[in-house]
Amino acid sequence: MSQSTQNAVNSSMDKDAEPAVPIKMRGVNVCVHYADKQALFDVNLEVPEKQVTALIGPSGCGKSTFLRTLNRMNDTIDICRVAGDITLDGQDIYDPKVDVVELRARVGMVFQKPNPFPKSIFENVAYGPRIHGIGQNKIEIEEIVVNSLQKAGLFEEVKDRLDEPGTGLSGGQQQRLCIARAIAVSPEVILMDEPCSALDPIATARVEELIDELRENYTIVIVTHSMQQAARVSQRTAFFHLGILVEEGTTDQIFTHPNDKRTMDYITGRFG
């Protein structure tokens, strides 16, 4: 084969190849201690941009602990100590110069149990933009609230009762309100800690659809106890066991051809 023909073949192959996905966050040798107890051991994990990364594993395996390192939520626990490197767009998020409030605006979080503020639906969503100085006037704040509720798939259901308490919504609606609240400050990453565990199957399906829509604009990391959910919503999956990241890869590979026997045993229900 001539050099020109080889070059043409290589060029064609390059076009067919999947484009490399940028890495949004990266953890290198992450260890976490709660007082004398070590909860995570040298975790190395990359979080690709605008994909859903699922963290799976049995209860107490360290997946939520790792999630909380990604926006320094562990800082709120006095006995917690984090070691290793965690970066967002290449910047060390544990650098003393990093503003933690700004970091948590960039890396938002949705918790296991819906936790709307004891305020109106409107004020639940407007609160973040106000404290972060996003939106200069009432009209801009209203636009942010409406857009956030629309992105969270909730606006049509609540548009006529924005002044009513957010706590009066159903569980699934409350969780979508919390997602709207996270979106309102224009995060780049959304962390979700078992966001459907308190919801019924219909509400769970709606939140899963929403996660699939949101990944067009946001990088998402989700902790889930449901392997079926991980298989449905994520592009990459990481399996944790006893504080160790056993393996990670594409969701399809982890669920069909895992490299480690512990992963196979977990996903086939032999333990967990």
N, C-alpha and C positions, 0 to 999 in steps of 0.2 A: 504494500500500500504506500502510495506517495505521501510525502509530508503534508502536502496541501489537502489531500483526501483525509488524512488522519486528523488534521486541524478542523476540517469541516465536521467530522464525526464527533470530535471532542466538543465543538461548539454546540452541536445539536444535543449532545448529552447534557451539557451545562444548562441548556434551556429547559430540558425535561426534569432536571433535578429539583427537588424541593428547595425553596429558598431558605437560608439559615434564619432561624427565629432569634431575634435579639434576646439577651438575658436581662430581665428587669431587676431581679433581686438574686443575691447569691449568699449562701451561708458556707463558711469554710471552718472546719474543725470546731463546730459550735458545741460547747459543753454548758450545761446548766446544773447548778447545785441549789437545793433548798436546805439551808443550814448545812448539816453534814451529809445529807442524802443527795447523791448524784442522780439527776433525772434524765439527762441527755449526755451521750458519749460521742464526741468527735463527729458530729453530723455534717456532711457535705452535700449540699443540695442547691441546684439552680432552678430558678423560677422563670420560665419563658414569658415574654411579653404577650399580652392579649391572648392568653390561653388559660384554661382552668387546670390547676394542679390540685389533685386530691391527695390528702394525707389519710392513710388508713392504718388500722391495727387495733389490737384488743384494748380494752380500757386500761388506763394507766401506763401506756407504752411510750408516752412522750410527745404524741402528735399535737395536742393542744399547747403543751409547753413550748414546742418549736414555733407554732403559729404565733404565740404571744411574744416571741423574741423579734418578730419581723416589724413590729411597731412599738417595741419597748414597753409593752404592757406589763412585763415582769418587773419593771422599775417600781411599780406600785406595791410590790411585795418585799418587805424589809429584809427577809431572810434569803432572798433569791440573789444568786450571783451568776452572771453570764460571762463566758469566756469564748474566744474565737473571733472571727470576723464576719460581719453581716453588712452587705452593701446594697444600696439602692442606686441604680444607674452609676455604679462604680464608686459611690461615696459611702464611707464608713458611717453607718447610722448611729454608732456608739461613740463617735468622736465628740469630745466635750463641747465643741463649738456648735453642734447640731441642736437646733431648737426643737424640743420634743413635741411641742404643740403643733408646730408646722409639719413635723414628720407624721403625726397622727392625722393631719388633714390630707397628706399625700397618700398615707397608707391607712385607709379606714377599716372599721371592724363592725361586723354584725354578729351578735352573740347568740348563744344557744336558745335562750328564752327571750321572746320579744320584750323589749324594755322601753316602750315609749315614755317620753317625759309626761308629767301631769299637766299638760298644756293642750291647747287646741291642735288639731291636725295641722293647720297652717303653721303655727308657732313651732311645732316639732321640727318641721323641715327648715323653717327660717332661722332657727336658733344658731346653727353652725355658721352660715354665711354672715350673720350679724357679728358674732364674736371674732370671726376671722377678717372682718372688713371687706367681705365680698358683697357687691351690690351697694351702690352709693345712695340709693333712694328707694322709696316705697315701690315704685313701678318695677325697678330692677329686682328687688327682693321677690315681688309677686311672680315675676317671670321665672326666676330660679326655682321657686316653690312649684309652680305648675309644671315646668320642664322635668324636675326631679320626680314628681308624682307620676308623670307620664312615662318616664323611663322605668319606673318601678311597677308599671302596669296597674296603678291604683287610682289615677285621676278620675276616670269615668265613674268609678264607684263612690267617690267621696266629694266630687266637685260641688255638690249642693249642700255640703255640711262641713266645710273647712273650719268653721268656728266651733265645732263640737269637739269634745275631748278625744284625743287619740286613744286613750284607754278604753273607750267605748266600742272600738272596732273588734271584729273577730280576731282570733289568734293569727290566722294567715294574713289578714289585712294589717294587723299590727307589725308582723315581720316585714311585710313589704313597705310599711311606713318607715321602719328602721332602716331598710335598704335605701329608701328615698332620702332619709336624713343623712346617710353616709355619702350618697351621690352628690348632695347639695353643695358640698365644699370642693367639688371637682377633684376627687382623689385619682391617683394613677393606679393604685392597687386596692383591692377590696379583700379583706380577710373574713372568712365565714367559719364560725366555730359551731358545727352541727346545727345549721340554721333551720333544719326541718324536724328536729327530734321532738319538738313539742307540738307539731302540726298533724292534722288528719291527712289522709292520702290525697284528697282533692287539693287542699292548700299546698301540700308538698309538691304535687305535680305543677302547680302554678309557679311556685318559687323555682323549680328546676327549669321550667321554660324561660323564666326571667333570667336565670344565670346564663343560659345559652345565648340570650339576646345581649346581655351586658358584656360578654367577652369580646364583642366587636370593638368596644371602647375602653375596656378595663382589663387589667391583669387580675385574676382571681385565684386565691388559694383557699380551699375548703377542707375542713376536717369533717369527716363523716364516719359514722359507725355502720353505715349501710354500704356494703360492697356493690349492691345493685345501683345505688345512687351514684357512686364513684364511676361505675361503668357507663352510666347514662350521660353524666354531665362533664366529665373531664377528658382532657387530651393526654395528660401525664398523671401518673400515680406513683406515690412513694409509700412503701410499706415499713412501718415502725414496729419494733418489738423489743421490750425491756430497755427502752431508752436508746436503742441503736437503730439507725437507718439501715435496714437489711438490704433493700434494693429499690431502685426507681427506674422508670422508663416510660415508654408510651403506654397508655392505659391498655391498649389491645395486647401488647407484649406481656405486661404484668399479669393480665387475667388469662391469657392463653398459653404463654410459654415463659413462666417465671424461671429465673436462673437459680433461685435458692429454694431448697426443700421447705424451709420455714414459711416462705410465701405461699407455696403450693398447699401446704397443710392448712394455712389460715383461710385461703380463699375457697378451699373445698370443705371447710367446716370441721376440720379435725381438732382445732382448738380455737379459743377466742371467746 
